[in-house]
Amino acid sequence: MKGIRIAAYVAEVIIASSVVIELVEKYGSRSKKSAASKKVDVGDTTTEKEQ
């Protein structure tokens, strides 16, 4: 019975870590995209001012 419990704990840790990874990818990519879009917007405004 201890082997089954250990296997269940290991499976639970693996599932929990995969969920955390998915959340980081989902919400982490949004912040990177918004930061990248802000950089592009700043570049566009400077080129418009120079023209």
N, CA, C and O atoms as a GROMACS GRO file, in nm:
protein
  204
    1MET      N    1   0.081  -0.120   0.000
    1MET     CA    2   0.000   0.000   0.000
    1MET      C    3   0.086   0.127   0.000
    1MET      O    4   0.045   0.229  -0.055
    2LYS      N    5   0.204   0.121   0.060
    2LYS     CA    6   0.289   0.240   0.062
    2LYS      C    7   0.336   0.274  -0.078
    2LYS      O    8   0.351   0.392  -0.112
    3GLY      N    9   0.360   0.173  -0.159
    3GLY     CA   10   0.404   0.197  -0.297
    3GLY      C   11   0.299   0.271  -0.376
    3GLY      O   12   0.331   0.359  -0.456
    4ILE      N   13   0.173   0.235  -0.355
    4ILE     CA   14   0.063   0.302  -0.426
    4ILE      C   15   0.052   0.448  -0.379
    4ILE      O   16   0.030   0.538  -0.460
    5ARG      N   17   0.067   0.470  -0.250
    5ARG     CA   18   0.061   0.608  -0.198
    5ARG      C   19   0.174   0.692  -0.254
    5ARG      O   20   0.154   0.807  -0.294
    6ILE      N   21   0.293   0.636  -0.257
    6ILE     CA   22   0.408   0.709  -0.310
    6ILE      C   23   0.386   0.742  -0.458
    6ILE      O   24   0.414   0.853  -0.502
    7ALA      N   25   0.334   0.645  -0.533
    7ALA     CA   26   0.306   0.668  -0.675
    7ALA      C   27   0.200   0.776  -0.692
    7ALA      O   28   0.208   0.858  -0.784
    8ALA      N   29   0.101   0.776  -0.605
    8ALA     CA   30  -0.004   0.879  -0.613
    8ALA      C   31   0.052   1.016  -0.582
    8ALA      O   32   0.016   1.114  -0.648
    9TYR      N   33   0.139   1.026  -0.483
    9TYR     CA   34   0.201   1.154  -0.449
    9TYR      C   35   0.289   1.205  -0.565
    9TYR      O   36   0.287   1.323  -0.598
   10VAL      N   37   0.364   1.114  -0.625
   10VAL     CA   38   0.450   1.153  -0.737
   10VAL      C   39   0.365   1.201  -0.854
   10VAL      O   40   0.397   1.302  -0.917
   11ALA      N   41   0.256   1.130  -0.882
   11ALA     CA   42   0.167   1.171  -0.991
   11ALA      C   43   0.105   1.307  -0.961
   11ALA      O   44   0.090   1.389  -1.051
   12GLU      N   45   0.068   1.331  -0.837
   12GLU     CA   46   0.008   1.459  -0.798
   12GLU      C   47   0.108   1.573  -0.816
   12GLU      O   48   0.070   1.680  -0.862
   13VAL      N   49   0.232   1.551  -0.780
   13VAL     CA   50   0.334   1.653  -0.796
   13VAL      C   51   0.358   1.683  -0.944
   13VAL      O   52   0.373   1.798  -0.982
   14ILE      N   53   0.360   1.579  -1.025
   14ILE     CA   54   0.382   1.598  -1.169
   14ILE      C   55   0.267   1.678  -1.229
   14ILE      O   56   0.290   1.770  -1.308
   15ILE      N   57   0.145   1.645  -1.193
   15ILE     CA   58   0.028   1.716  -1.247
   15ILE      C   59   0.028   1.860  -1.200
   15ILE      O   60   0.003   1.951  -1.279
   16ALA      N   61   0.057   1.882  -1.072
   16ALA     CA   62   0.058   2.019  -1.019
   16ALA      C   63   0.166   2.103  -1.087
   16ALA      O   64   0.144   2.220  -1.117
   17SER      N   65   0.282   2.045  -1.110
   17SER     CA   66   0.389   2.121  -1.175
   17SER      C   67   0.354   2.152  -1.320
   17SER      O   68   0.390   2.259  -1.370
   18SER      N   69   0.286   2.061  -1.387
   18SER     CA   70   0.248   2.090  -1.526
   18SER      C   71   0.144   2.201  -1.532
   18SER      O   72   0.144   2.282  -1.624
   19VAL      N   73   0.055   2.205  -1.433
   19VAL     CA   74  -0.045   2.313  -1.428
   19VAL      C   75   0.024   2.447  -1.404
   19VAL      O   76  -0.011   2.547  -1.467
   20VAL      N   77   0.121   2.449  -1.316
   20VAL     CA   78   0.194   2.573  -1.288
   20VAL      C   79   0.268   2.619  -1.414
   20VAL      O   80   0.268   2.738  -1.446
   21ILE      N   81   0.329   2.526  -1.485
   21ILE     CA   82   0.401   2.561  -1.608
   21ILE      C   83   0.306   2.620  -1.711
   21ILE      O   84   0.339   2.718  -1.777
   22GLU      N   85   0.188   2.560  -1.725
   22GLU     CA   86   0.090   2.611  -1.821
   22GLU      C   87   0.044   2.751  -1.784
   22GLU      O   88   0.029   2.837  -1.871
   23LEU      N   89   0.023   2.775  -1.655
   23LEU     CA   90  -0.019   2.909  -1.612
   23LEU      C   91   0.090   3.012  -1.638
   23LEU      O   92   0.060   3.124  -1.680
   24VAL      N   93   0.213   2.975  -1.613
   24VAL     CA   94   0.324   3.068  -1.637
   24VAL      C   95   0.336   3.098  -1.786
   24VAL      O   96   0.358   3.213  -1.824
   25GLU      N   97   0.321   2.997  -1.870
   25GLU     CA   98   0.328   3.020  -2.014
   25GLU      C   99   0.212   3.107  -2.061
   25GLU      O  100   0.230   3.194  -2.146
   26LYS      N  101   0.095   3.084  -2.005
   26LYS     CA  102  -0.024   3.158  -2.049
   26LYS      C  103  -0.015   3.304  -2.008
   26LYS      O  104  -0.034   3.393  -2.092
   27TYR      N  105   0.012   3.330  -1.882
   27TYR     CA  106   0.012   3.468  -1.834
   27TYR      C  107   0.146   3.536  -1.852
   27TYR      O  108   0.152   3.658  -1.860
   28GLY      N  109   0.253   3.460  -1.858
   28GLY     CA  110   0.384   3.519  -1.881
   28GLY      C  111   0.398   3.569  -2.023
   28GLY      O  112   0.463   3.671  -2.046
   29SER      N  113   0.340   3.500  -2.119
   29SER     CA  114   0.351   3.541  -2.258
   29SER      C  115   0.272   3.668  -2.283
   29SER      O  116   0.310   3.747  -2.370
   30ARG      N  117   0.164   3.692  -2.211
   30ARG     CA  118   0.086   3.814  -2.229
   30ARG      C  119   0.167   3.935  -2.188
   30ARG      O  120   0.165   4.038  -2.256
   31SER      N  121   0.237   3.925  -2.077
   31SER     CA  122   0.314   4.040  -2.032
   31SER      C  123   0.429   4.068  -2.128
   31SER      O  124   0.464   4.184  -2.151
   32LYS      N  125   0.489   3.966  -2.184
   32LYS     CA  126   0.596   3.986  -2.281
   32LYS      C  127   0.542   4.050  -2.408
   32LYS      O  128   0.606   4.137  -2.467
   33LYS      N  129   0.423   4.007  -2.452
   33LYS     CA  130   0.364   4.065  -2.572
   33LYS      C  131   0.329   4.210  -2.549
   33LYS      O  132   0.350   4.293  -2.638
   34SER      N  133   0.275   4.243  -2.433
   34SER     CA  134   0.238   4.381  -2.407
   34SER      C  135   0.363   4.468  -2.398
   34SER      O  136   0.362   4.582  -2.444
   35ALA      N  137   0.469   4.416  -2.341
   35ALA     CA  138   0.593   4.493  -2.334
   35ALA      C  139   0.650   4.513  -2.474
   35ALA      O  140   0.702   4.620  -2.505
   36ALA      N  141   0.641   4.412  -2.557
   36ALA     CA  142   0.690   4.423  -2.694
   36ALA      C  143   0.605   4.522  -2.773
   36ALA      O  144   0.659   4.600  -2.852
   37SER      N  145   0.476   4.520  -2.753
   37SER     CA  146   0.390   4.614  -2.826
   37SER      C  147   0.414   4.756  -2.780
   37SER      O  148   0.406   4.849  -2.860
   38LYS      N  149   0.444   4.775  -2.652
   38LYS     CA  150   0.475   4.909  -2.603
   38LYS      C  151   0.603   4.960  -2.667
   38LYS      O  152   0.613   5.078  -2.702
   39LYS      N  153   0.701   4.873  -2.684
   39LYS     CA  154   0.826   4.914  -2.747
   39LYS      C  155   0.801   4.952  -2.893
   39LYS      O  156   0.859   5.049  -2.942
   40VAL      N  157   0.716   4.879  -2.961
   40VAL     CA  158   0.686   4.910  -3.100
   40VAL      C  159   0.612   5.043  -3.108
   40VAL      O  160   0.642   5.124  -3.196
   41ASP      N  161   0.516   5.067  -3.017
   41ASP     CA  162   0.442   5.192  -3.018
   41ASP      C  163   0.536   5.310  -2.996
   41ASP      O  164   0.521   5.413  -3.061
   42VAL      N  165   0.629   5.296  -2.906
   42VAL     CA  166   0.724   5.404  -2.880
   42VAL      C  167   0.807   5.429  -3.005
   42VAL      O  168   0.834   5.544  -3.039
   43GLY      N  169   0.849   5.325  -3.073
   43GLY     CA  170   0.927   5.340  -3.196
   43GLY      C  171   0.846   5.409  -3.303
   43GLY      O  172   0.901   5.491  -3.377
   44ASP      N  173   0.717   5.379  -3.314
   44ASP     CA  174   0.633   5.441  -3.416
   44ASP      C  175   0.614   5.589  -3.389
   44ASP      O  176   0.616   5.669  -3.483
   45THR      N  177   0.597   5.626  -3.263
   45THR     CA  178   0.574   5.768  -3.231
   45THR      C  179   0.700   5.849  -3.257
   45THR      O  180   0.691   5.963  -3.301
   46THR      N  181   0.817   5.793  -3.232
   46THR     CA  182   0.940   5.869  -3.256
   46THR      C  183   0.962   5.888  -3.405
   46THR      O  184   1.009   5.993  -3.448
   47THR      N  185   0.929   5.788  -3.485
   47THR     CA  186   0.946   5.804  -3.631
   47THR      C  187   0.846   5.905  -3.685
   47THR      O  188   0.878   5.977  -3.779
   48GLU      N  189   0.727   5.911  -3.627
   48GLU     CA  190   0.629   6.008  -3.673
   48GLU      C  191   0.673   6.150  -3.637
   48GLU      O  192   0.651   6.243  -3.715
   49LYS      N  193   0.734   6.169  -3.521
   49LYS     CA  194   0.779   6.301  -3.481
   49LYS      C  195   0.895   6.349  -3.569
   49LYS      O  196   0.905   6.468  -3.598
   50GLU      N  197   0.981   6.258  -3.612
   50GLU     CA  198   1.094   6.295  -3.694
   50GLU      C  199   1.051   6.336  -3.834
   50GLU      O  200   1.116   6.420  -3.896
   51GLN      N  201   0.944   6.280  -3.884
   51GLN     CA  202   0.899   6.311  -4.019
   51GLN      C  203   0.831   6.443  -4.016
   51GLN      O  204   0.784   6.490  -4.119
   0.00000   0.00000   0.00000
